[in-house]
Amino acid sequence: MAIFNGTNLGVYISDTLIAAAQDVSLSLSMETIDITTKDSAGYRELLAGLRSGSMSCNGLIDYVDASNKDVTDLYGAWEARTELTLKFSSEITGDTSFTASGFLTSLEQSGGTEDTATYSATFELTGQVTDAVIS
């Protein structure tokens, strides 16, 4: 079993890491279609339905990080309703990455008294999600 440190995972937009992330996630789901009939002997029967997914991240706000995508880049994508190329990856050779197109559907910024300023972003995926081994 090859267990690795989650610190290596990131969400990327067009191969550029989203800045200062502390947590990232990829969520995939599939709807089901109920096809239960009177012939089902009292058991529910299902067919596979639509598949969907989302990627999200949250972290610290850094308005001046020019090397990575920051909150102002995310805002620009939201404002323009831009379809983004997203990747969930460690970028380590031999690991698996997941790629899809998606839209930024939620962007939140917050900051409490004597606390760090943080953001959270959620991307809803559109179309097929593909996986590939990083070489």
C-alpha positions in Angstrom: 0.0 0.0 0.0 1.4 3.4 -1.0 0.0 5.9 1.5 1.3 9.5 1.0 1.1 12.8 2.7 -2.0 14.8 1.8 0.1 18.0 1.9 1.3 17.1 -1.6 -2.3 17.4 -3.0 -3.4 20.5 -4.7 -6.1 21.9 -7.0 -4.7 23.4 -10.2 -6.2 25.7 -12.8 -4.5 25.1 -16.2 -1.5 23.5 -14.5 -1.1 26.4 -12.0 -1.5 25.7 -8.3 -4.2 27.6 -6.4 -2.2 29.7 -3.9 -1.9 29.1 -0.1 -4.4 26.2 0.1 -4.6 24.3 3.3 -7.3 21.8 2.4 -8.4 20.4 -1.0 -11.0 17.9 -2.0 -12.4 16.0 -4.9 -16.0 14.7 -4.7 -17.5 12.4 -7.3 -21.0 11.1 -7.2 -23.5 9.2 -9.3 -27.3 9.4 -9.3 -29.4 6.3 -9.5 -32.6 5.6 -11.3 -35.2 3.5 -9.5 -36.4 0.7 -11.7 -38.2 -1.3 -9.0 -41.3 -3.2 -10.1 -43.8 -5.6 -8.6 -41.5 -8.4 -9.9 -38.6 -7.1 -7.7 -39.6 -9.4 -4.9 -39.7 -6.5 -2.4 -36.1 -5.4 -3.2 -35.3 -2.0 -4.6 -33.6 -2.2 -8.1 -31.5 0.6 -9.6 -29.8 1.7 -12.8 -26.7 3.9 -13.0 -27.6 7.5 -13.7 -25.8 10.8 -14.2 -22.3 11.2 -12.8 -21.1 14.5 -11.4 -18.4 16.0 -9.3 -16.8 19.0 -7.6 -13.4 20.1 -6.5 -12.9 22.5 -3.6 -10.1 24.2 -1.7 -9.7 26.6 1.2 -6.7 28.4 2.5 -5.0 31.6 3.4 -5.6 34.8 1.4 -2.4 36.1 -0.3 -3.2 39.0 -2.6 0.4 39.3 -3.8 1.4 35.7 -4.7 2.2 36.2 -8.4 3.5 32.6 -8.8 0.2 30.9 -8.2 -3.5 31.5 -8.7 -4.8 33.7 -6.0 -8.2 35.0 -4.8 -8.2 37.8 -7.3 -7.7 35.2 -10.1 -10.6 33.2 -8.7 -12.8 36.2 -8.6 -11.9 37.0 -12.2 -13.0 33.5 -13.2 -16.2 33.8 -11.3 -17.0 37.3 -12.7 -16.4 36.2 -16.3 -18.2 32.9 -15.8 -15.1 31.2 -17.2 -15.0 27.4 -17.8 -11.8 26.3 -16.2 -9.5 23.3 -16.8 -9.1 21.8 -13.3 -6.7 19.2 -11.9 -6.6 17.4 -8.6 -3.1 16.2 -8.2 0.1 15.7 -6.1 2.2 16.3 -9.3 4.5 13.5 -8.1 5.6 10.9 -10.6 3.7 7.7 -10.3 0.7 9.3 -8.5 -2.7 9.6 -10.2 -4.2 12.9 -11.1 -7.8 13.8 -12.0 -8.7 16.4 -14.6 -12.0 18.0 -15.6 -13.6 21.2 -16.8 -15.6 23.2 -14.3 -17.0 26.5 -13.1 -16.2 28.4 -9.9 -19.6 28.3 -8.2 -18.7 29.5 -4.8 -16.0 31.9 -3.5 -15.9 33.0 0.1 -13.4 35.3 1.9 -13.4 35.9 5.6 -11.3 37.3 8.4 -11.9 37.5 12.1 -10.3 39.8 14.6 -6.7 38.7 15.3 -7.1 35.8 12.9 -5.8 35.0 9.5 -7.8 36.0 6.4 -9.1 32.9 4.6 -10.9 31.9 1.5 -12.9 28.9 0.2 -13.6 28.0 -3.4 -15.9 25.3 -4.9 -15.8 24.2 -8.5 -18.7 22.2 -10.1 -17.4 19.9 -12.8 -18.9 19.6 -16.2 -18.3 16.8 -18.6 -16.1 13.8 -18.1 -13.5 13.4 -15.3 -10.3 11.7 -16.5 -7.6 10.1 -14.5 -3.9 9.6 -15.5 -0.7 8.4 -13.9 1.8 11.3 -13.6 4.9 10.6 -15.6 
